[in-house]
């Protein structure tokens, strides 16, 4: 579809055709041979006579019509009716002088047609239209998303302005400056009409008079019209949309465009004459849809000034839809940004099981800086991290991503928890003076069954013991990250097998309804109560435990986003660990082979003896060649067999392809070919080279 920018609606000039008028809802001069609309009555004087024009423009020194009347119209009728009309929220107020427009017997003077009881009065004055447009645009502007805006358009126009409406929008809707490729397709987004029998309050509505088939056609809008239509370049519908201005359905361009829009049989919903208006919906840069306003044949037909009303409704709706699409895209980008910064899946380290939850805050502030992480460390250890950047914005999410990346890098260096927080504090100060966050960093060792924790202004963790007792761990709170000039302190605590450590952000325990310490106590009680359900010898399942914790949140407790990380400590039994210290001598590789052979025999893993002896000999030989201090050798029996060799040399080994004439350089090549996995990690005291073999 070819699109052309259009100028804004301008004030009509005297003598101009009302159908071509552009601008606010103003009176046009009375054309020759026609009667003008009755002038709006002034609040402080008698109504002006026929043919007068309301003052407008810069020279307007008169008073505007009163606009403080009620915004909900009630049907004006000379007959007593026991039925209530359908409520018309944001409708036009009662029209002064409407009774004088009725002839005896309930006939409308202008057209001579009978006005059905329970029907909205036609808008006969410019003030009525102005008040209606004001109320309708306020209702449309209240919507924040696409569906609310479209619904606001429908509810504001039916039944006050029209008996039915069809709203078509482009599929997909263009966002911002992007220009969709491919053909322009319109999708029927919503239809609305006056119900034939009952209104929204369950009261009977008066039946529409004959003739058929127009009433039945309007009652079957959805079934008689097609859901999708393609706007053909150069077609009649394309020309109407390019024109931007609303047109009557009996105009030649509209008569040719309606079959293309509504499909075969869709023209049955369009009454004859000027009882339908086709209004293009134009956003900031392009046409995004169309609206079709319909009136039943027995109702007063649309007038020329009603085209201006339709133009105002279409403009406000299109701009609102444009903004709603942009807002939805921004919210989607922010939400995806935050979720991509969180770990997609948690690792499965040896001796610990993990579960996590993340809940965004309310829709108006769902972008936050909460994060969690689990980072495998050398020696089968794991670092557990949870943090919260202050604020709710894209900036908070971006800072969260930077701090999380920094924490992962520092964890790879195997620094103590307090040192990690110290470097995070320095990084936050480099990002800005007001970049503050809370963080808790813990390192769990499944071999020693100990956990080391350092805290930077974060809520304390809760440890759920196997017997059902829940305790809040006493960890020095410390200052938040970003304050600068403070020291962080780490504590080492027991982490017995079967216990569960719960790390969380303050959104779980703090809200407008309760302070943080009240929430922590409620969390401790909820954990203890949940553990009682599974008995003293069986800890509750991790996933179910996380769900139970989140169930403690009430309807008013979602002021902040929530990050939750639960760790179940299984540990590694001492019988599954073999540890030795070897002097850096030439006899060390042979001694390592003998020790490994004895451990495998004790564990009934003799089938791995040949592979383990070969790989252990190669790794220990490389360590002894450069080490100046004793070399450590450790074997761990879990679901796999893991071998770790540590030395005091920080340089990491590098896999390379040895040449045929080289005497060495094939040790890591053998490890890479025979081991299930292998790697090397730099430590503060040197490095660890490890490999794993399947036990089967």
N, C-alpha and C positions, 0 to 999 in steps of 0.2 A: 504494500500500500504506500503510495507516495504521500508524504506529509509536508505541509507548509505551515510555517508559523503564522499565527493570526494576531492581529492587534487587539488590545483590550476593548471592551464594550464602551462606546462613547454615548454621550447624551444625544438623543434624536433632535434634529433640527425641525423647526416649524415647517409643516407641509410634507414631511417625509412619510413614507409608508410605514405604518406601525409594525408590519411584519419584518421590516429591515432595521428597526430601532435597536440600538445597542447601548446598554448602560443600566443605571439604576431603574427601579420601577417607578417611572414618572408618567404623568399624563401626557398624551399627545394631543395636538390641536385637532379639533373636530373636522374630519374631511367633509367635502361638499357632498350633500345628499345623504348624509348619515347622521344619526343622533349620537351625541357624546355621552359618555358615562356620567352619571350624577356626580357632582363634585363632593368631596369629603366635607362633612360638617365640621366647623371649627368648634373648639371647646369653649370659646368665649364669645361666640356670636352666631347668628343665623347662617344656615348653609348658603353657599353661593348659588347663583342661578345657573341654569343649563348653559352649556357652551363656554363657561369660564374655565380658565386654565390655572392650575395650582402654581404659585410662584416657585421658581427653582433657580439654580445657578448662583453666581456670585451676588446677583442683585436681590436675592431672596431675603427680604427683611421681615416677612410675616412669620407667624408661629407655625410650627409643624403640627400635624394632627396629634391628638393625645394617643400615647402608646402604652398607657398604664392600665389598660383594661385586662380582663382575664384572657389567658392564652388557650383556653379550651372552649371550643364552640359547642353550643347546644342547638339543636334544630329548631328553627323558627317556623312555626306552622300555625294556622288558624283553626285547626281541628284538634280535638282532644284525642290523644292516643295513649293507650295503656302500655305500649311497648317503649322501652328505652332504646335510644340509638347506640350504636357501637362507639365506645369512648375514642375520642380523637385527640390524643395527647399532642401538645405543641401546635394546636390548630389555631385558626383565626378566631378572634373574639366575636361576640355577637355584633351584628352589623346595625348601627343606628339607622333608623329609617327603613328597615327591611319590610316592616308591616305596610308602609305606604306603597311598596312596589307590588303588593299583591292585590289583585282584583277580587271582588266578592266571588265566593265560590272556590277560593283556593287557586285561581289561575294566576300565573306569572305574567305581569303586564307586557313585558318586553317581547316574550316569545309566545305567550298564550298557552304554554304547556302547563300541565299540572305538575306541581313539585311533590314527589312522593313523600309521605310522612317518614320521619326518621332520617332524612337525607340532609347532608350539609348544605347550607345556603350558598349560592354562588357568590364569588367575590365581585362586588359591584363597584368598589371604590379603590382608588390608589392606596389609601391608608390601610385598607384591608389586606391588600397584597403585600404592602411593606411589613405589616405586623406578622403576616403569615411567613414571609421569607425570613424575617428575623428569628421567629420561633423555630422554623425548620432548620436554619443553619446552625442555631445553637444546639439543636438535638444532634445534627450530623457531626458537629465539632466535638461532642462529648466522646465519640468513639476513639479508641486508641489503636485498635487493630482493624484489619480489613473487614471482618465479618460485622463488627460493631458499626462501622461506618455505613456499610451497605444496608444493614438492618435499620439504622437511623434514617437513611433516605427513604426506605420503604414505609416505615411507621410515620414519618413526618408528612408524607404525601397522600397516604391512604387512610381515611376516605376524604380528607379535607380538599385536596387538590384533584385527585383522580380516584376512580373506583378500583383500579388495578395498575400494577407497574411490573415491568420486566427489566432486569438489570443484567447486561452483558458486559463481561470484562475480558481483556486479552489473556490468552493462556499460552505461555506463561506471561505474567506481568513483567514489563521491563523495570529494571532497578537502576535508578540514577541515570548516568550517561550511557549505559550500555545499550547497544542496538541489537535486538534479537535478530538472528539469522533465520531464514526460512519464511514461509508464508505467514501472514497475520491471521490468527484464529481467535474468534470470540466464543466464549463459553457462557452459557446461561448460569449466572451466579445465584440469583434469587428471584423469586416471584412473590407478589403479595396482592391480596384482593380483599374486598369486603365479603365476609362470609354470608352465605345465602340464608342461613337459618338462625345461628346463634353468634353472639359476639363473645369477646374474651371473658365476660362475666357470666356467661351462660344464659343471657336473656334473649328472648326471641326478637329477631329483627323482622320488620315488615317485609313481605316478599316483594321482589321486583316485578313490576308490571310486564306484560307482554309487549312487544312481540318477541318471538324466538327467531333465530337461534342465538342472538347476542348474549343474553344472560347466561345461558348454559356454556357458551364459548368462553366467557370470562371465568366461569367456575372451573374450567379445565385448562388453565394456562399451561401447566407443566406438561400435560399429555399431548397438547396440540402443537407445541412448538419444539423445535429441535434443540438439543443441548449444545451442539457445536456447529459453527458455521465458519467457513473460510472466506475472508475478504479478498475477492479477486482484484488484481490490479486493473484499473480502468473500468471496473464494474460500477453499477449504480450505488451500491452500498459504500464503496470506496469514495465516490464523489460526495455523498452526504456527509461522511465522516470528515473528509477534507474541509468541507464548508464550516464545520465546527458549530454553526448556529442551529438551534432547534428549528424544525419544520413541521407543519401539519402533515398528517398522514395522507391527506387527499392531494397534496402537492405532487406534481409529476415525478420529481426526483424520489420522493418518499414512496410513491406507489410502485416504482421500479425496484426500490431497495428493500422493501419489506419482505417480499418472497425470498430474497437471498438471505435475509437475517432470520426469519422465522421458519423457513423450510416449507415443504409441501404441506398444505392444510393449515399452516400457521396463520394465514390471512383471515381465518374465521374468527380469530380473537380481536380483530381490528374493526371497530364499528365504522359506518360510513360517515361522510361529512368531516367536520372538524372536531371529531370526538377522540382523536389520538394525536400525540405529539412525539416525534422521534428526536431525541436530544443526544448528540455525541458527548462523550465524557473526555475532556482533554485535560491532561495533567500539566506538569511544568514544561514539558518539551514535546509531547506527542499525544495522540489520541490513544486512550487506554480502554475504551469501551463505549457503550451506548445505553441509554435508558428510554424505554417506551412507556409513556403515560397514556392510560386508556380511561374513557368514560363511557358509561352505558348510553344507548341511544335515547332513553327517556330523560336523561339528565341534560342540563344546559350545556351546549357545546363550548369548547374552548374559545377564548377570544384572542385578539392579536396581542393584548398585553400579557396573556398567559404564556406566550413564548418567552417573554422576559423572565417570568417566574421560573419556567423550566430551565432557562439558561443559567440563572443564579443557582438553582439547586444542582444542576449538572457541574457547574464550576466548583462549587464548594465540595461536592462529593469527590470529584476527580482529584482535587488538590489534597483532600484528606486521605484518599486511597494512595496517592503518591507518597505522602509522608509516612503512612502506615507501612508501606512496603519497604521504604528506606529504614524505618525503625526496626522492622522485623529482620532485615538483613544485618543491621548493626548488632542486634541482640544475638543473632545466630553466630556471627563472626566472633563476638566476645565469648559466647559460651563455648564455641569450638576451640578458641584460643586457650581458654583455661583447661578444657578437658584434654587437649593434646599435650599440655604441659604436665598433666598427671600421668602416672604410669598406667599403661594399658593393661598389663598383667603383672602380677607380683611374682618374684622369683620363688624358687623352691629350694631354699638352702637346707643343708643337713642339720637335723636336730631341732627344727622349728617349723611350725605351720603358721600361715599368715592369712588374714582376711581384712578387707577394707570396705569402707563406704564413703561416698561423697554426695552431699545434698546441697544444691545451690540455694541461695536465699530467695526472697520474694521476687516476683517477676520484675518489679521496678528497680531492684538492686541485686540482681542475681550474679553479677560479676564480682568476684572477690579474690582474695589472695591466699586462701587456705590451700595447703598441700601436704602430702604424705609421701613417704618413700621407704623402700627396703633395699639395701645395697649389700650384696655379698662381699665379704672381706676375706683375706687370706686366713688359713687355719680353720676353715669351716665356720668362721664367725659371720655375723650379719649386723649391719647398722640399721637402726630403726629411727626414722626422722619424721617429725610432724611440725608444721610451722603455720604462721598466720601473719600475712602482711596487712597492716592497718589500712582501712579504706575499702570502698567498693567502686571500682572503676577499671577501665582498661589499663590504666597505669599500674594499679595494684596487681593485676594479673601479669603484666609484663615484668614487674619487679619480682614477683613470685617465681617466674620462670628463670630469671637470672640467679636468684638465690638458690634455687633447687639445683641448677647446673653447677654452681660453685660448690655446694655441699657434696655433690657426686664426685667432683674433681678432688676435693679435699679427702673424701673417704678413700679414694683410690691411692692416696699417699699414706694411708693407714696412720693418720694422726690421732692423738687422743681426743676424746669428745670435747674437752675444754678448749683445746687448740683449734678444733674445727669451728666452734662458736666464735672464738677470737678472730679468725680470718673472715668469717661471715660478717662480723661487726665492721671490720675494715672495708669489706666490699660494699656494705650498705652505705657507709659514709662516702665512698667514692661515687655512688649513684646519686647522692643528693643529701642535703642537710635534713630534710624531712622524711627520709625513707626509713621507716621503722617497722620492725616485725618482731614477733615472738617465735621461739624455736626450742624444741626439745630434741636432743641427740643422744641416742643410747646405742651401746655396742653389747651384743650378747655372744658369749662364748659357750657353745654346747659341750665342750670337753670339760671345762672347769665348773660349769653350771653357775656362772657368775655374769652379772650385767653391770656395766659402767654407764652412768647417766650424768649428763650436764644439762642445765636448764638456763634459758635466757628469757625470763619473764613469762613463761608459758604455764598454763594450768598443770598441776602435778599429775603424773600417771597413777592409775589404779591397778593393783595387783590382786588377782583373784586366785586364791590358793585352791588346791585340790579338794580339801575338805569343805569348801563353801565359804570360807572367810575372805572378805574383801577388805583391803587396806589401801589407804591413800599413802603413797610412798613419800617419805620426808626427803625431799630434794631441795637444796638451796635454790631459791627462785631466780636470783640474778637479775640483771637489768636487760631490757629488750635490746635486740640487735639494732644498731644505728645510733645508740646513745654515745658510745665512744668513751675511752678512758676507764673502762671497768674490767675487772678480772672475773673470769668464770671458774666455778669450782665443780669438780666431778666427784661423785660418790660411787663406791662399788658395793653392790648388794647381792644377796643370794637370789638365784633364779631356779627354784626347785622344779624337778620334772613334774609335768602335769599342771603347772601354774599358767595363768594367762595374764599378759600385760596389755593394758588398754591405754593407747595414746589417742588424744582427741584435741579438737580446737574449742575455743570458748563458746562458739555458737551452740554447742551441745548442752552446756550447763548454765549459760547466762542469757537472760532475756529481759524485756521490760517488766516481766511479772516476778522475777526472782533474781537475787544476786548470785555471784559466781560460787560462793561457798555453800549456799543452800543447794544449788544445782549439783555440786560435787557430792554432797552428802546423799542426795536423791539418787545419783548415779551409783554410788557405793551400795546403797540399799537395793537398788534394782539388780545389780550384779549378784549380790548375795542371795536374793530371792530366786533368781534364775538358776543359780547353782544348786539350790536345795531341791529343785525339781528332778535333777538327774542323779541325786544321791551323792554320798561322800566319796565314793570310789571312782566315779565317772565324771569327768568335766563336761560341761555343756558343749555341743557342737559350735564351732566358731561362727559359721554363717548364721545360725539361729540366734546366737548370742548377740551378734551385731544388730539383727533385726529387733530383738527385745530392747536393746539399748535405745534405738531410735524411736521405739514406741512410747518412750517416756516423754516425748515432745508433745506439747499441747498445741491447739490451733493458733495461739498467740506467741509461740516460742520460736518462730522461724524468722527472726530479725537478721540473722547472719548465716552465712554458709557454714557447712559442717564437714570436717574431715575426720575420719575415724580409722584407726589402724589397730588391729588386734593380733597379738603374737602368742601362740601356744608353745610353751617350752617343753620339748620332748627330751632334748639333750642327747648325748652319746654316752653310753655306759662305759665305765673304766675298763671293763673286760674287752671292749671293742677298740681300745686305743693301745698302740705300741709306740714308745718314744725312746730315742737314744741320742747320745751326744758322741760325735766322732772327732778325733784329733785330725787336723789337716796334714796327714801323712800319706805316703804311698800305699800303706796297708789298709787305708780307710775303705776303698771300694770293695776289697775282698771281705772285710769285716761286715760291711753293709749287706752284702749278699747273704752271708751266713745268718745274720739277725733276721733278715726278711724271710728266709727259708723257715726258720723256727717259728716265726709268728704265723705264717700261712699254714704250717702243720698243726699248730694249736687251734686254728680257726677252721680246720677241715677244708682248706682252699688249695690243696696241693696241685690242682690242675692249672693254677696260675703261676706256679713256681718259676717255670722257665721264662715267661714274659716279664715277671716282676724282677727277677735277678738281672736280666739283661738291661732293663730300663733303669733300675736303681743304680747299677754299676756305671752306666753312662752319665747320669745326672750327678752322682756323687763325685765322679772323676772330674767333671767340669768345675764343681764347687771347690774341690781340694786344690785344683791347679792354681786358683787365684786367691783363695781365702787365707787370712792370717789368724783367724780365731776358730774355735771349734765349730764343726758343721753339725746341724741337727737333722735327724731323720725321724719321721713320724708316719705310721700307717694307721688308717682309720677304716674300720669295717662297718659300713652302713648298707644301704641298698646297692652301693658300689664299693669297690676297694680304691681308696685314695692314698696316694703317697706324696709326702711333702718333704722337700730338702731345702734347708735354709742356710745361708752364709752371710758374711758381713760385707760383701761386695755389692754396691748399689746398681752397677751396670746390668741391664737385663740382657739375657741371651737372645740371639737373633737366628732364626732359621734361614739357612742358606744351602744352596746346592753345591756339594763338594765335587771337585774335578777328579778325573780318574787317577791323576798323579799325586793327589793330596793324601797325606797320611792320616789326617784327622778331619773333623768337621761333619761327621756323620751321626753323632750322638742324638741331636735333636731331630734329625731326619727319621731315625728309628722310633723315637718317641712319638713323632707326629703320625707315623704309619701304624703303630701297634696300639697306642692308647685310644681310649674312647674320647677323652678330652684332655687337654693340657694347657698350661699357661704359666705366666711368671708375673709376680706382683712385687713392686718396690716397697720396702718397709723403711721406717725411720732408722733401723739398725742394719739395713742391708736389703736382702730380697729373699723370696721364696719361689722355688720352681716346683710345680705340682703336676700330677697326671692322675687319671682315673681309668680303671679297668672294670668291665662288667663282670659280675660274680658268676653268672650262668655259664 
